[in-house]
Amino acid sequence: MKTIQIINLHGKPAAIAVNGAAVIAQHVPAAALALVQAKALYALEIQARERPGPYTDTDAENYARRAAAAATPPSSPSSPSTTRPRPRTMARHRGRRRQPLQP
């Protein structure tokens, strides 16, 4: 027996999971693509009996949010990607004395 699961995004169909494969609709915006992919993966894991069922949209969203949080590396102040270089203003003028203006 084939199991078909419709994955919704904001109450509208965004993907379908059928016996080990998922198809995501083309109208899914890029910003929501990872959420829909994770929800589809959750549905596939239920179909494969790797997770207890039944599929619910709320459980799938929770799964997707946990997956996104686990995939996001924590930011640290010493990380080179988060720190900006210091401006070099006035750095080249240190130690120099101004010369008096000549009339």
C-alpha positions in Angstrom: 0.0 0.0 0.0 1.3 3.4 -0.9 1.3 6.1 1.7 0.8 9.7 0.5 1.5 12.6 2.8 0.8 16.2 1.7 3.1 18.8 3.3 1.5 22.2 3.8 3.0 25.6 4.0 0.7 28.3 5.5 -2.2 26.0 5.0 -1.5 25.3 1.3 0.1 22.2 -0.3 3.8 22.7 -0.8 5.1 19.2 -1.2 4.2 15.6 -1.3 5.9 12.6 0.2 5.2 9.2 -1.3 7.0 5.9 -0.4 10.5 7.2 0.1 10.4 10.2 -2.3 9.4 13.8 -1.9 8.4 16.3 -4.5 8.4 20.0 -3.6 6.2 22.4 -5.5 7.9 25.1 -7.6 5.9 27.9 -6.0 7.6 27.4 -2.6 9.6 30.6 -1.9 13.4 30.2 -1.3 13.0 31.5 2.2 10.7 28.7 3.1 12.4 25.9 1.1 14.5 24.6 4.0 11.4 24.4 6.2 9.4 22.5 3.6 12.4 20.1 2.9 12.6 19.3 6.6 8.9 18.7 6.9 9.1 16.4 3.9 12.0 14.6 5.5 10.0 14.2 8.7 7.1 12.7 6.7 9.5 10.3 4.9 11.0 9.1 8.2 7.4 8.4 9.5 6.7 6.4 6.3 9.9 4.5 6.8 8.9 3.8 10.4 12.0 5.5 11.7 9.8 7.8 13.7 6.4 7.1 15.3 3.4 8.4 13.5 1.0 9.8 12.6 2.3 12.8 10.7 1.0 16.1 12.0 1.9 19.5 10.6 2.7 20.9 14.1 5.1 18.0 14.8 6.7 18.5 11.4 7.3 22.2 12.0 8.8 21.5 15.4 11.1 18.9 13.8 12.1 21.4 11.1 12.8 24.2 13.6 15.0 21.9 15.8 16.9 20.8 12.7 17.5 24.4 11.6 18.6 25.3 15.1 21.0 22.4 15.2 22.4 23.3 11.8 23.1 26.9 12.7 26.5 27.3 14.3 26.7 29.4 17.4 28.2 32.8 16.9 31.1 33.9 19.1 32.7 37.4 19.4 36.1 36.1 18.5 34.9 34.4 15.3 36.5 36.1 12.2 33.2 36.0 10.3 31.5 38.1 12.8 34.1 40.6 13.6 34.8 43.6 11.3 38.2 45.1 10.8 38.9 48.2 12.8 38.9 51.4 10.8 42.4 52.7 10.1 41.5 56.3 10.5 44.3 58.4 12.1 46.5 55.3 12.4 49.0 56.6 9.9 49.2 60.0 11.6 50.3 58.7 15.0 53.7 59.9 16.1 53.9 62.7 13.6 54.0 66.3 14.6 52.3 69.0 12.7 54.6 71.5 11.1 53.8 75.2 11.8 52.4 77.1 8.8 54.9 79.3 7.1 53.6 82.8 6.2 
